[in-house]
Amino acid sequence: MSTIHFRIDEETKRLATQAAERHNKSLTELMRRRAEELAAEEVEYQGNEHEYWLAQQIQEAFDSYDAGEVEFISNEEMNARMDNLNKLAMQGKL
């Protein structure tokens, strides 16, 4: 567990405490819950950020293909090309 300390003005604290009491919770409980909600939002954001990046990369690849800038090859062709490059590298020809 960790502790968070922050300063707020007295009026904000008074109003927040009243709101907490209205919910039958302590201000600490409500602040902890809000911090947990923020952390959950961040986890979701980070997960979605990668999904967005991946979708963007895929779209860019298809856009490049549609523009005739690249070609897609089979996995077998890619493996054959990589094997050839590895042989050349081992022979010091790259």
C-alpha positions as CSV (number, residue, x, y, z in Angstrom):
1,M,0.0,0.0,0.0
2,S,1.0,3.6,-0.6
3,T,0.0,6.9,0.9
4,I,-1.0,10.0,-1.2
5,H,-0.8,13.5,0.4
6,F,-2.1,16.6,-1.3
7,R,-3.1,20.1,-0.3
8,I,-6.5,21.7,-1.0
9,D,-8.1,24.8,0.2
10,E,-10.4,24.7,3.3
11,E,-13.6,25.4,1.4
12,T,-12.9,22.5,-1.1
13,K,-12.2,20.2,1.8
14,R,-15.3,21.3,3.6
15,L,-17.5,20.7,0.6
16,A,-15.9,17.4,-0.3
17,T,-16.3,16.2,3.3
18,Q,-20.0,17.1,3.2
19,A,-20.4,15.2,-0.1
20,A,-18.7,12.2,1.4
21,E,-21.0,12.3,4.4
22,R,-24.0,12.5,2.1
23,H,-22.7,9.2,0.6
24,N,-22.1,7.7,4.1
25,K,-18.4,7.4,3.3
26,S,-15.3,9.1,4.6
27,L,-13.5,11.5,2.4
28,T,-10.5,9.1,2.4
29,E,-12.7,6.3,1.1
30,L,-14.1,8.4,-1.7
31,M,-10.6,9.7,-2.7
32,R,-9.2,6.1,-2.6
33,R,-12.1,5.0,-4.8
34,R,-11.5,7.8,-7.2
35,A,-7.8,7.0,-7.4
36,E,-8.7,3.4,-8.1
37,E,-11.1,4.5,-10.9
38,L,-8.3,6.7,-12.4
39,A,-5.9,3.8,-12.3
40,A,-8.5,1.5,-14.0
41,E,-9.0,4.2,-16.7
42,E,-5.3,4.3,-17.3
43,V,-5.0,0.6,-17.7
44,E,-7.9,0.7,-20.2
45,Y,-6.3,3.6,-22.0
46,Q,-2.9,1.9,-22.2
47,G,-4.5,-1.3,-23.5
48,N,-6.5,0.6,-26.1
49,E,-3.5,2.7,-27.1
50,H,-1.7,-0.4,-28.3
51,E,-4.8,-1.6,-30.1
52,Y,-5.1,1.8,-31.8
53,W,-1.4,1.7,-32.7
54,L,-1.8,-1.8,-34.1
55,A,-4.9,-0.9,-36.2
56,Q,-3.1,2.2,-37.5
57,Q,0.0,0.1,-38.5
58,I,-2.3,-2.4,-40.3
59,Q,-4.1,0.4,-42.1
60,E,-0.8,2.0,-43.2
61,A,0.4,-1.4,-44.5
62,F,-2.8,-1.8,-46.6
63,D,-2.6,1.8,-47.8
64,S,1.0,1.2,-49.0
65,Y,-0.1,-2.0,-50.7
66,D,-3.0,-0.3,-52.4
67,A,-0.6,2.5,-53.6
68,G,1.7,-0.2,-55.1
69,E,4.5,0.7,-52.7
70,V,4.9,-2.7,-51.2
71,E,4.1,-6.4,-51.8
72,F,2.9,-9.0,-49.4
73,I,4.6,-12.3,-49.5
74,S,3.7,-15.7,-48.0
75,N,5.3,-16.9,-44.8
76,E,7.2,-19.5,-46.8
77,E,8.6,-16.9,-49.2
78,M,9.6,-14.7,-46.2
79,N,11.4,-17.6,-44.5
80,A,13.2,-18.5,-47.8
81,R,14.4,-14.8,-48.1
82,M,15.5,-14.7,-44.5
83,D,17.4,-18.0,-44.9
84,N,19.2,-16.5,-47.9
85,L,20.0,-13.3,-46.0
86,N,21.3,-15.3,-43.0
87,K,23.6,-17.3,-45.4
88,L,24.9,-14.2,-46.9
89,A,25.5,-12.6,-43.5
90,M,27.4,-15.7,-42.3
91,Q,29.6,-15.5,-45.4
92,G,30.2,-11.8,-44.7
93,K,28.6,-10.8,-47.9
94,L,26.1,-8.3,-46.4
